[in-house]
Amino acid sequence: MTGSAGAVRKAVERFCRELAATTGTHLKKGLSIEDTIDRLHQHRAIDDLEVGTLHRLRKFGNRGSHEDDTVNPATSAILSNVTALRSLQDKHLGIAHKPALKLLAGGTEAPPATA
């Protein structure tokens, strides 16, 4: 499940890049995801509540060095975070834009199989 938590963090990064491109917000190369989220907020691409949500989602997949790697995040927390991110995607990028993830039994997500 730690891979799922990392996938949430990567999805946040992708969402932020796509939102920046959609809104015309210029992002410098090498800008951290934390700074990217703040820049989107400064340019009013996201509101005060959304900036907090994105920072929470960003941190979800990043364990601190002092944390126990053997403890996996709860499946319900992963599902809750995916739902929050999908809501932001629907609001800002439109219903037509859907992530290429499918819900698997047990509440985890996986990319679609490729041929």
BELCOR-V328449 format. One record per residue. N is the residue number from 1. RES is the residue in one small letter. BURIAL is I if it has 16 or more other ideal C-beta (glycine too) atoms within 10 Angstrom, else O. D_LAST is the distance of its C-alpha to the last C-alpha in whole Angstrom. Layout:
# BELCOR-V328449
n: [N	N]
res: [RES	RES]
burial: [BURIAL	BURIAL]
d_last: [D_LAST	D_LAST]
This chain:
# BELCOR-V328449
n: [1	2	3	4	5	6	7	8	9	10	11	12	13	14	15	16	17	18	19	20	21	22	23	24	25	26	27	28	29	30	31	32	33	34	35	36	37	38	39	40	41	42	43	44	45	46	47	48	49	50	51	52	53	54	55	56	57	58	59	60	61	62	63	64	65	66	67	68	69	70	71	72	73	74	75	76	77	78	79	80	81	82	83	84	85	86	87	88	89	90	91	92	93	94	95	96	97	98	99	100	101	102	103	104	105	106	107	108	109	110	111	112	113	114	115]
res: [m	t	g	s	a	g	a	v	r	k	a	v	e	r	f	c	r	e	l	a	a	t	t	g	t	h	l	k	k	g	l	s	i	e	d	t	i	d	r	l	h	q	h	r	a	i	d	d	l	e	v	g	t	l	h	r	l	r	k	f	g	n	r	g	s	h	e	d	d	t	v	n	p	a	t	s	a	i	l	s	n	v	t	a	l	r	s	l	q	d	k	h	l	g	i	a	h	k	p	a	l	k	l	l	a	g	g	t	e	a	p	p	a	t	a]
burial: [O	O	O	I	I	O	I	I	I	O	I	I	O	O	I	I	O	O	I	I	O	O	O	O	I	O	O	O	O	O	I	O	I	O	O	I	I	I	I	I	I	O	O	O	I	I	O	O	O	I	I	O	I	I	I	O	I	I	O	I	I	O	O	O	O	O	O	O	O	O	O	O	I	O	O	O	I	I	I	O	I	I	O	I	I	O	O	I	I	O	O	I	I	O	O	O	O	O	I	O	I	O	O	O	O	O	I	I	I	O	O	O	O	O	O]
d_last: [25	26	22	22	26	24	21	24	26	23	23	26	26	23	25	29	27	26	29	31	30	30	34	35	36	36	34	35	33	33	34	33	32	35	37	34	35	38	38	36	39	42	40	40	37	37	40	42	40	37	37	38	35	33	35	35	31	31	33	31	29	31	33	37	38	40	38	37	33	33	34	31	31	31	28	31	31	27	27	30	29	26	28	30	28	26	30	30	27	28	32	31	28	28	26	24	22	20	18	15	16	16	19	19	22	25	24	22	19	15	13	10	7	4	0]
